Each structure stands twice: as structure tokens, then as C-alpha cells.
Amino acid sequence: CRTLELDARPFQDVEGGIYERRELIEDFTIPLVDGDEFVLSDEWSGCDTYVFIPHNHAYSSREFWWSADNLQQMLRHSPPNVHYFFTVFSDSDRDISRHAEPMAERISETLASMSDEDSAWWGSRLHVVGEPAYSARGPIGMLSRGIGAEGFGIDRFQRIRGMGSSA
């Protein structure tokens, strides 16, 4: 927060939710491909944003943002206060091994090509979700099947933001 000259925002504990743009998002826990879990309230800084990029989010090419070259480009131009979540937008566990696990490998390769400082920074901010988004419980599943079908974000005010076409 200090580096970016931002005021930290406290996490707001809300129950349930209205899964629409600009509404507060409730706390959630999602499993990651590496076996860990991400809990929003545990990771909340009040300065970060959280962007969920589905494997099929692309205009002309599937998995556009999931390619190694485009991942590197995205990180070069990204603000430092972002967490990226790569989600498989389907309801099939089979798609985790087809899409998520290879993405985790591409992230590892990308991190290995960076300086130690950049690798450490982005290594804690790049997350591959370990369950199909459509079958996830809570806000991730609801948003994936609704306004977040093209991806979505959570801003530092804990509000849901939709993404449009990446064309």
C-alpha cells in the first residue's frame, strides 16, 4: 500500500451475496492445483486486486492469456498489486489435467526466467485454480456461470468487476 500510495481497505465480512457487478463479494476458499488453498480474507491486503482469467477467455484464440508468451507480456505490463487466477471454465474435472496443470507448468517456466526478486513477487500472485469453475461452490462458481463467464475481478474495495472481450 505504501509503495503505491494507497490506503489499505479492511476486509468486509458479508454473508451470502448478490453476484452482480459492483456488489461486495463474500469470503471464499478455492483449491489450487498445487494442493494449497486460497482464502480471500486471509490474503486480503486492501490494496490488491484479484483477476480471474478463464482458459477460454479469448477473442480469436483459445487460451490466449494462458500461453507462455502472453503471460510474460501480461506480467511486464501489469501493476504490481494484482493476483491472477487461472480458472478452467467448465464443469469437468478432466479439464483440470488438460488445461490447469499445463498452465501451472507454464507459470513455473515463466517464473524461472525472471529475476529472483520478480519471481518471488509473482510466484505468490499467480494462482491456478484446482477445480472446474462451473462446479465451484460460492461466489467463484456463481460468477463463472453468470456475469463472470468472460472473467471477472475483485477490486481493492472488495467489489465484483466484470471483464469483457479481450479482443
Buried (B, 14 or more C-beta within 10 A) or exposed (E): BEEEEBEEBEBBEEEEBEBEEEBBBBBBBBBBBEEEEBEBEEBBEBBBBBBBBBBBBBEEEEBBBBBBEBBBEBBEEEEEBBBBBBBBBBBEEEBBEEBBBBBBEBBBEBBEEBEEEBBEBBEEBBBBBBBBBBBBEBBBBBBBBEBBBBBBBBBBEBBBBBBEEBE
